[in-house]
Amino acid sequence: MTHNHTSESWTEEDQANSEPDFYGKWVELKRIQPAENFKVLISDGDNIGHARMVYGQLQIVASNDFVDMSKVTHWMSLPEPPKAS
């Protein structure tokens, strides 16, 4: 399943330079789409899944719920993994 958008792309640099209050916030796909191979959470308004951008299209990676890719409206970047101590 894929979802294609033609909006601006979010980059790794954008992620590093974004304001702290942006983390944990949903971003509208029609405004900004994730960068290539960027792993994100996605939502169709009812369910949440894990996806990545591949050749300009969101492709579902995993989901416990059915995410209707034709209705995906928002995405959220994933946090950095915890550091091993």
C-alpha positions in Angstrom: 0.0 0.0 0.0 1.3 3.4 -0.9 0.3 7.0 -0.6 1.8 9.7 -2.8 2.0 13.5 -2.0 3.6 16.3 -3.9 4.3 18.7 -0.9 7.6 19.8 0.5 9.9 17.1 1.9 11.1 16.9 5.5 14.8 16.1 5.7 17.1 14.6 8.3 18.5 18.2 8.7 15.0 19.5 9.4 14.6 16.9 12.1 17.9 17.9 13.7 17.1 21.6 13.6 13.4 21.5 14.4 12.1 23.2 17.5 11.8 20.9 20.6 8.0 21.5 20.7 7.7 20.0 17.2 8.6 16.6 18.4 5.6 14.5 19.2 3.4 16.6 17.0 1.4 15.4 14.0 2.4 17.1 10.7 -0.1 17.4 7.8 1.0 15.4 4.7 -0.4 18.1 2.4 1.9 20.6 4.1 5.1 18.6 4.4 6.0 15.0 3.6 8.7 12.9 5.1 12.1 12.6 3.4 13.1 9.5 1.5 13.6 6.4 3.7 12.5 8.5 6.8 10.6 6.2 9.2 7.5 7.8 10.7 4.2 7.1 12.4 1.1 7.8 10.1 -2.6 8.2 10.9 -5.7 8.0 8.8 -7.6 9.7 11.6 -8.7 6.5 13.2 -5.6 4.3 13.3 -1.9 4.6 13.6 0.8 2.7 11.6 4.5 2.8 11.0 5.6 3.7 7.5 8.6 5.0 5.5 8.9 7.2 2.4 10.0 5.1 -0.6 10.4 6.7 -4.0 8.1 9.6 -2.9 5.4 7.3 -1.6 4.5 6.3 1.9 4.7 2.5 2.4 3.3 0.8 5.5 6.0 -1.0 7.5 3.9 -2.2 10.4 0.5 -1.7 12.1 -1.6 -3.3 14.7 -4.6 -1.7 13.2 -5.8 -1.4 9.6 -4.5 2.0 8.3 -6.4 3.2 5.2 -3.5 4.5 3.1 -5.9 6.4 0.9 -7.0 8.4 3.9 -3.7 9.1 5.6 -3.6 12.8 6.5 -0.8 13.1 9.1 2.7 11.8 10.1 4.9 12.1 13.1 8.7 11.6 13.3 10.0 8.8 15.5 12.1 9.7 18.6 15.8 8.7 18.7 16.3 5.2 20.2 17.6 5.1 23.8 21.3 5.1 24.3 22.7 1.8 25.8 24.5 2.4 29.1 
